[in-house]
Amino acid sequence: MALHWIRPRFAFPAVVLTVGLGACTDTVYRDRPPFNPPPDEASGFLGYYTADDQQTTCGNCHVGEQIDWIETRHAGAWGTLQNSGEAEAFCEGCHSVNSRGNQPLADVGYDNVKDEAYHDVQCESCHGPGFDHVENPSIDANRPLASANVYPSVEVADTAAVVNSSCGACHQGAGPSQNHDYLQEWRSSRHGQLRASQAANPECQPCHEGKGALAAWGVNTNYKELGTTTLLPQNCVVCHDPHGSAKGSNGLPLPGQLRFPINEPVEELNLCTKCHNRRSEPVASSSRGPHAAQGPVLFGTAGYFPPGTVYDTSAILTTHGSSANPRLCAGCHLNTLAGEDAGGNPTAFTGHSFHPLPCLAQKSPPVVGPTYSNDCAFDEPSRSWASCTASGCHGSEAIAVQRLNQILVEKEGYIGTLWIDLDGDENLDAFPTDDGYLAKIKLNAPNDLDFTNPPYNTIVTPAKGALFNTQLLGEELSGHPDGSHGVHNPFLYRALLQSSIADLLANYDFLPAPPAPVLTEIEAAIRSGQLRVAPWTEQVVTTLSSRQIAGGQAGAR
């Protein structure tokens, strides 16, 4: 008699048992159990099922996750350390399975039992011990869920315990110089700072709250904070998939375990512009202005162009949003910087403060300031300009500094012509409370800036379009400007502001001529064909320029 067990879904080698019973021989095929006894029995960490081929115990059932994980750098963590030439015992904790990443610091896993089953950063490094789950997988309470709470947004009794229970346990300063400090860099950024009112608002959560972003992007993974009232900022797991499952158009895993590509010039597909792409055009019934329009500015689609206006798009589309900068947002905002501190220790800035021009504590060799602030001067000694020079577009730091200052001076000339917020309240007031063309229009033609009453709240007037452009491209004229000082797309900045000034001059005859440098730039752009405007607008600008040349006065109409 031969009895054969039905093979379950686990792909394990069969063990053949032959039992002699007199004249009969019973042959029983039995699969190897899907898990081994934990090397550190007390902790319940299982680790590898077979270490030689890096088959995790979890992966025996979670096959898809195993396939994705084996392609990540986590899967090679132990080998990376051993082959670095700098392996030290204190490094092993972040290259093996133990408490780091899943619970308060404890002497468990590889920290307690030096077994190769615990090499590398495996599933349990984030999810915690899996022994109870594999013994009784149908019990929900046994499911080891990972935490997405990288750092507490509110005061807690034991911050260190929270940090050790997620990515921050290892992705923070390591070694004598505390370099590669992803956690502190991220905390200093706006991504790491929870804005409670927006995070609690369901309409804002897809971009202002971590769980909301994951839900909006269709991420259906379960984790500890899912379904709870805990509010999370945009942290590591929002941009990075711990399982590393996302693939690029070439079918290969995306770099850095990113959830979406960073080199895709399509606002709905690019990781950064999935959120930095909200309101980029004026709304007739809203004076709030732009909201997170950095993506459309970069790609040259943001803002209001008056009817009849055409600008040379070859310039707009060949700046930082073009193939010359293939990593797009990340090309400037996320760059590493290696240096050496005063003690001779190597330092490595990871770019996770997202400052394209980080403030330096030391210029050469470069060391980024330990607070990761962004309040230093925009000059060559104070900042790193490596993001500008690395691509080869700007030949030197001096050239990059000079170009930025030129952009700022030109931009502020246009902005100051349109609106000077004298009382600093970010609301347009009629002249003389505020100054500039828009304040004068609000005084003399208030209906053109009426966002509330019909029929005016259904019409985007020249004044409303110019106001939107000013809010979008000015520095402190709205709550959500582009905020790049013109760098995201200097040619688009120039096109929008020049065309707005020309359009207002053509439609409101009570406005004075702009300052001479502004009028000269606009007239030159029209004459060269770079800026094409409606015939009447061109006539007004040309007439003003002729009068200015003849009379030497910029203020006359």
C-alpha positions in Angstrom: 0.0 0.0 0.0 1.4 3.5 -0.9 -0.1 6.6 0.7 0.8 10.0 -0.9 0.1 13.3 0.8 -1.3 16.1 -1.4 1.3 18.8 -1.8 0.3 22.1 -0.4 1.2 25.4 -1.9 4.6 25.5 -0.3 7.4 24.5 -2.7 9.5 22.3 -0.3 11.4 19.2 -1.0 9.6 16.0 0.0 10.9 13.7 2.7 10.3 10.0 1.9 9.5 7.8 4.9 9.5 4.0 4.3 7.9 1.9 7.1 8.3 -2.0 7.0 5.1 -3.8 8.0 5.7 -7.5 7.4 5.1 -8.1 3.7 3.7 -4.6 3.2 5.7 -1.4 2.7 4.1 1.9 3.4 5.7 4.9 1.6 4.6 8.3 2.9 5.7 11.6 1.2 5.8 14.4 3.7 6.7 18.0 2.9 9.2 19.8 5.1 7.5 22.1 7.6 7.3 25.7 6.2 9.3 27.1 9.1 12.3 26.2 11.2 12.6 26.6 15.0 13.7 30.2 15.6 17.4 30.4 16.4 16.5 32.9 19.1 13.6 30.9 20.5 12.5 33.4 23.1 12.1 36.3 20.7 10.3 34.4 18.0 12.3 35.8 15.1 12.4 33.2 12.3 14.8 34.7 9.8 15.8 32.8 6.8 14.3 29.4 5.9 17.4 28.7 3.9 20.1 31.2 4.2 22.2 30.0 1.2 19.6 31.2 -1.3 18.1 34.0 0.9 14.7 32.3 1.1 12.9 34.0 4.0 10.5 32.0 6.1 7.9 34.6 5.4 8.5 34.2 1.7 7.3 30.6 1.8 3.8 31.9 1.8 4.2 35.6 0.8 5.8 34.6 -2.5 5.3 37.9 -4.3 6.8 39.9 -1.5 9.8 37.6 -1.5 10.4 38.1 -5.2 10.3 41.9 -4.8 12.3 42.0 -1.6 15.2 39.9 -3.0 15.9 42.8 -5.5 16.3 45.4 -2.8 19.4 46.7 -1.1 17.9 45.4 2.2 18.4 41.8 0.9 22.1 42.5 0.4 22.6 44.4 3.7 24.9 41.8 5.3 27.1 41.3 2.3 27.3 45.1 1.7 28.7 45.5 5.2 31.1 42.6 5.0 32.5 43.8 1.6 32.8 47.4 2.6 36.2 47.1 4.2 34.8 49.0 7.2 32.8 46.3 8.9 32.6 46.8 12.7 30.6 44.9 15.3 28.5 48.0 16.1 27.4 48.1 12.4 25.8 44.6 12.5 22.6 45.7 14.2 21.4 47.6 11.1 22.5 44.8 8.7 20.6 41.9 10.5 17.3 40.9 12.0 16.8 42.1 15.5 14.6 44.7 17.4 15.7 47.6 15.2 12.8 48.6 13.0 10.0 46.8 14.8 10.0 47.3 18.6 11.7 49.1 21.4 15.4 48.3 21.5 16.0 44.8 23.0 18.6 42.1 23.0 16.8 39.8 20.5 17.4 38.2 17.1 21.0 38.6 15.9 21.8 40.8 18.9 21.3 37.7 21.0 22.0 34.7 18.7 24.7 35.2 16.0 23.1 32.9 13.5 23.3 33.4 9.7 19.5 33.0 9.5 19.4 36.6 10.8 21.7 38.1 8.2 20.3 41.0 6.1 17.3 43.2 6.6 14.5 40.8 6.2 10.7 40.9 6.5 10.8 40.6 10.3 13.1 43.6 10.5 10.1 45.8 9.9 7.2 43.4 10.8 8.6 42.0 14.0 8.8 38.3 15.1 6.7 35.9 13.0 6.8 32.7 15.0 3.3 33.2 16.5 1.9 34.0 13.1 3.2 30.9 11.4 2.0 28.7 14.2 -1.5 30.2 14.1 -1.9 32.2 10.9 -5.7 32.4 11.1 -5.6 34.5 14.3 -5.6 38.2 13.4 -3.8 39.2 16.6 -0.8 37.1 15.5 -0.3 39.1 12.3 3.0 41.0 12.7 2.2 44.4 11.2 4.9 47.0 10.5 4.7 50.5 11.8 4.6 53.5 9.4 5.2 55.9 12.3 8.8 57.0 11.7 8.8 59.7 14.3 6.1 60.8 16.7 4.2 64.0 15.6 3.0 64.6 19.1 4.8 64.2 22.5 5.0 60.7 23.7 6.5 59.1 26.8 9.3 57.3 24.9 10.3 58.8 21.6 13.3 56.4 21.3 10.9 53.4 21.4 8.8 54.8 18.5 11.9 55.6 16.5 13.4 52.2 17.0 10.1 50.6 15.9 10.3 51.9 12.3 12.7 53.1 9.6 14.4 55.6 11.8 16.0 52.9 13.9 18.7 52.5 11.3 18.2 55.3 8.8 19.8 58.0 11.0 23.3 59.0 12.0 25.8 56.2 12.1 29.4 56.0 13.0 31.6 58.6 14.7 30.5 61.5 12.4 26.8 60.6 12.6 26.6 60.7 8.8 23.8 59.5 6.5 21.3 61.1 8.9 18.1 60.5 6.8 15.9 60.8 9.9 17.1 64.2 11.1 17.3 65.6 7.5 13.7 64.5 6.9 12.5 65.9 10.2 13.9 69.3 9.2 12.0 69.3 5.9 8.4 70.3 5.4 7.7 66.7 4.6 8.6 65.8 8.1 6.6 68.5 9.8 2.9 67.6 10.3 0.5 70.5 9.7 -2.3 69.3 12.0 -5.2 71.3 10.5 -4.5 70.1 7.0 -3.7 66.6 8.0 -7.0 66.3 9.8 -9.0 67.6 6.8 -10.1 64.7 4.5 -9.8 67.0 1.5 -6.2 67.7 2.2 -5.1 64.3 3.5 -4.0 62.9 0.1 -1.0 65.3 0.2 -0.8 66.4 3.9 -1.1 63.1 5.8 0.8 59.9 5.3 -2.1 57.5 5.5 -4.1 59.7 3.2 -1.4 59.8 0.6 -1.0 56.0 0.6 -4.8 55.5 0.3 -5.0 58.1 -2.6 -2.3 56.3 -4.4 -4.0 52.9 -4.1 -1.6 51.3 -1.6 -3.6 48.6 0.1 -0.9 47.2 2.4 -1.9 46.8 6.0 0.1 48.4 8.8 -0.3 49.3 12.5 -1.6 52.8 12.0 -4.1 52.0 9.3 -7.6 52.8 10.5 -6.4 54.7 13.6 -6.6 58.4 14.4 -2.8 58.7 14.4 -1.9 61.5 11.9 1.4 60.9 10.0 3.4 63.4 8.0 4.7 62.5 4.6 7.4 60.1 5.8 9.6 57.4 4.4 7.0 54.9 3.5 4.9 57.4 1.5 7.7 57.8 -1.1 9.5 54.5 -0.6 7.9 51.0 -0.8 9.5 48.8 1.9 8.7 45.8 -0.3 10.3 47.4 -3.4 7.5 46.2 -5.6 7.2 49.2 -8.0 8.7 48.8 -11.5 9.8 51.4 -14.0 8.8 51.4 -17.7 11.8 49.1 -18.4 10.4 46.5 -16.1 13.1 46.9 -13.5 12.6 47.9 -9.9 12.6 51.7 -9.4 15.7 53.1 -7.6 15.6 53.5 -3.9 12.5 51.4 -3.6 10.4 54.4 -4.8 6.7 54.0 -5.3 6.7 56.0 -8.5 9.4 57.2 -11.0 11.2 60.5 -10.6 12.2 60.9 -14.2 8.7 60.9 -15.7 7.8 64.4 -17.0 4.1 63.7 -16.6 2.5 65.4 -13.6 0.2 62.5 -12.7 3.0 59.9 -12.9 6.0 61.6 -11.4 6.4 60.9 -7.6 6.9 64.5 -6.6 4.3 66.1 -8.9 1.6 63.7 -7.8 1.2 66.2 -4.9 3.1 69.2 -6.2 0.4 69.7 -8.8 -2.9 71.1 -7.4 -4.1 74.5 -8.6 -1.9 76.0 -11.3 -4.4 78.2 -13.2 -6.7 81.0 -12.0 -10.3 80.4 -10.9 -12.8 83.2 -11.5 -14.5 82.7 -8.1 -11.4 82.3 -5.9 -8.8 84.8 -4.9 -6.7 82.1 -3.0 -4.3 81.8 -5.9 -2.1 78.8 -6.6 -1.7 75.7 -4.6 1.3 73.3 -4.9 1.9 74.3 -8.5 5.6 73.5 -8.6 5.2 70.6 -11.1 3.3 72.6 -13.7 5.7 75.5 -13.3 8.6 73.1 -13.9 7.0 71.6 -17.0 5.9 75.0 -18.3 2.1 74.6 -18.1 1.3 76.8 -15.1 -0.1 80.3 -15.0 -2.4 82.6 -17.0 -1.5 83.8 -20.5 -3.7 86.6 -21.8 -5.7 86.0 -25.0 -3.6 86.5 -28.0 -0.4 85.9 -26.2 2.2 83.4 -27.5 5.6 82.9 -25.9 8.6 81.0 -27.3 8.0 77.6 -25.8 11.4 76.3 -26.9 12.9 78.3 -24.0 10.2 77.4 -21.5 10.5 73.7 -22.3 14.3 73.5 -22.3 15.0 74.5 -18.7 15.1 72.4 -15.5 12.0 70.4 -16.6 13.7 69.1 -19.7 15.9 66.1 -20.7 18.9 68.2 -19.6 17.8 67.5 -16.1 16.6 63.8 -16.3 15.8 63.4 -12.6 13.6 66.5 -12.7 12.6 67.6 -9.2 15.1 65.2 -7.6 17.8 66.4 -9.9 18.1 69.6 -7.8 16.3 68.7 -4.5 17.8 65.3 -3.7 21.5 65.1 -4.0 24.2 63.6 -1.7 27.2 65.6 -0.6 30.3 63.9 0.8 32.7 65.7 3.1 34.8 65.5 6.2 34.3 67.1 9.5 36.9 68.9 11.7 37.7 65.6 13.4 38.6 63.9 10.1 35.4 61.8 10.1 33.7 61.3 6.8 30.3 62.9 6.5 27.5 62.2 4.0 24.5 64.5 3.5 21.7 62.4 1.8 19.6 65.3 0.5 16.5 64.4 2.5 16.0 67.9 3.8 15.2 68.5 0.1 17.1 71.8 0.0 18.7 72.1 -3.5 21.3 74.6 -2.1 21.9 73.3 1.5 23.5 75.7 4.0 27.0 74.7 4.9 28.8 74.6 8.3 32.1 74.2 6.4 32.8 75.0 2.7 35.7 72.8 2.0 35.5 69.9 2.2 31.7 70.5 2.3 29.8 69.8 5.5 26.1 70.6 5.7 25.0 72.5 8.8 23.7 70.1 11.6 20.3 71.8 11.8 19.7 71.6 8.1 18.3 75.1 8.1 17.7 77.1 4.9 18.1 80.6 6.2 21.7 81.3 5.1 22.7 83.8 2.4 22.4 82.8 -1.2 26.1 83.3 -1.9 28.9 81.0 -2.9 30.5 80.6 0.6 27.3 79.9 2.5 25.8 77.2 0.4 26.6 74.1 -1.7 25.9 74.7 -5.4 26.7 71.2 -6.4 23.2 70.5 -7.7 23.7 73.3 -10.2 27.2 72.4 -11.4 27.0 68.6 -11.3 24.9 68.4 -14.5 27.3 70.5 -16.5 24.7 73.1 -17.3 26.4 75.7 -15.1 30.1 75.8 -15.5 30.9 76.9 -11.9 29.4 77.9 -8.6 30.1 81.5 -9.4 28.2 81.3 -12.6 25.2 79.6 -10.8 25.2 82.3 -8.1 25.3 85.0 -10.8 22.5 83.5 -12.7 20.3 83.2 -9.7 20.8 86.8 -8.7 20.0 87.9 -12.3 16.7 85.9 -12.1 15.8 87.4 -8.8 16.5 91.0 -9.8 14.5 90.7 -13.0 11.6 88.8 -11.4 11.3 91.3 -8.5 11.2 94.2 -11.0 8.1 92.6 -12.6 6.5 91.6 -9.3 7.0 95.1 -7.9 5.3 96.6 -10.9 2.2 94.4 -10.4 1.8 94.3 -6.7 3.6 95.6 -3.5 1.9 94.1 -0.4 2.7 97.1 1.8 0.8 95.8 4.9 2.2 92.2 4.4 -1.2 90.4 4.8 -1.0 88.5 1.6 -4.4 90.0 0.6 -4.7 92.5 -2.3 -5.8 95.9 -0.9 -6.8 98.9 -3.0 -4.2 101.7 -3.4 -2.8 103.3 -1.3 -2.9 100.5 1.3 -1.1 98.4 -1.2 0.8 99.6 -4.3 1.3 98.5 -7.9 -0.9 98.0 -10.9 -3.3 95.5 -9.2 -3.8 97.8 -6.2 -4.7 100.7 -8.5 -7.1 98.4 -10.5 -8.8 97.4 -7.2 -9.3 101.1 -6.5 -10.4 102.2 -10.0 -12.0 99.0 -11.5 -13.0 96.9 -8.4 -15.4 94.7 -10.4 -12.5 93.2 -12.3 -11.2 91.8 -9.0 -14.6 90.7 -7.7 -14.4 86.9 -6.9 -17.7 86.8 -5.1 -20.6 88.4 -6.8 -22.2 87.4 -10.1 -21.6 87.9 -13.0 -18.0 88.9 -12.1 -17.3 85.7 -10.3 -17.6 83.8 -13.5 -15.1 85.8 -15.5 -11.3 85.6 -15.4 -10.4 89.2 -16.2 -7.0 90.5 -17.1 -6.6 91.7 -13.5 -7.5 88.3 -12.1 -5.1 86.5 -14.4 -2.3 88.9 -13.5 -3.1 88.5 -9.8 -2.8 84.8 -10.1 0.6 85.0 -11.8 1.8 87.4 -9.2 0.7 85.1 -6.4 2.3 82.1 -8.2 5.6 83.7 -8.8 6.0 86.2 -6.0 7.8 85.3 -2.7 5.3 86.2 0.0 2.1 87.1 -1.7 0.2 83.9 -1.1 0.2 80.8 1.1 1.3 78.5 -1.7 3.6 80.2 -4.2 5.9 78.2 -6.5 8.7 79.4 -4.1 11.7 78.6 -6.2 12.9 82.2 -6.7 12.4 81.7 -10.4 14.7 78.7 -10.7 12.0 76.1 -11.5 11.5 77.7 -14.9 13.0 81.2 -15.3 11.7 81.5 -18.9 8.1 80.8 -17.8 8.4 83.3 -15.0 9.5 85.9 -17.5 6.8 85.0 -20.0 3.9 85.1 -17.5 5.0 88.4 -15.8 5.9 90.2 -19.0 2.6 89.3 -20.7 0.6 90.2 -17.5 2.1 93.7 -17.4 1.6 94.3 -21.1 -2.0 93.0 -20.8 -2.9 95.3 -17.9 -1.4 98.3 -19.7 -3.6 97.5 -22.7 -6.8 97.1 -20.7 -6.6 99.8 -18.0 -5.6 103.2 -19.4 -5.3 104.7 -15.9 -2.2 102.8 -15.2 1.2 104.6 -15.4 4.0 103.3 -17.6 6.2 100.7 -15.8 9.7 101.4 -14.7 12.1 101.9 -17.6 14.0 98.6 -17.1 10.7 96.6 -17.0 9.3 98.4 -20.1 12.6 97.9 -22.0 12.6 94.1 -21.3 9.0 93.7 -22.4 9.4 95.8 -25.5 12.6 93.9 -26.4 10.9 90.5 -26.0 8.1 91.6 -28.3 10.5 93.1 -30.9 12.6 89.9 -31.0 9.5 87.7 -31.4 10.1 85.8 -28.2 6.8 87.3 -26.8 3.9 87.8 -29.2 0.9 89.6 -27.8 -2.4 90.9 -29.2 -2.0 93.7 -31.8 -3.5 96.3 -29.5 -1.3 95.3 -26.6 1.8 95.5 -28.8 0.7 98.9 -30.0 0.3 100.2 -26.4 3.8 98.8 -25.3 5.5 100.2 -28.4 3.9 103.6 -27.9 4.9 103.8 -24.3 8.5 102.7 -25.1 8.7 105.4 -27.8 7.4 108.1 -25.4 9.9 106.9 -22.8 12.8 107.1 -25.2 11.6 110.6 -26.4 10.8 112.0 -23.0 13.0 110.0 -20.7 10.1 109.4 -18.4 8.8 106.0 -17.3 5.7 107.3 -15.6 3.8 109.0 -18.4 1.0 107.4 -20.5 
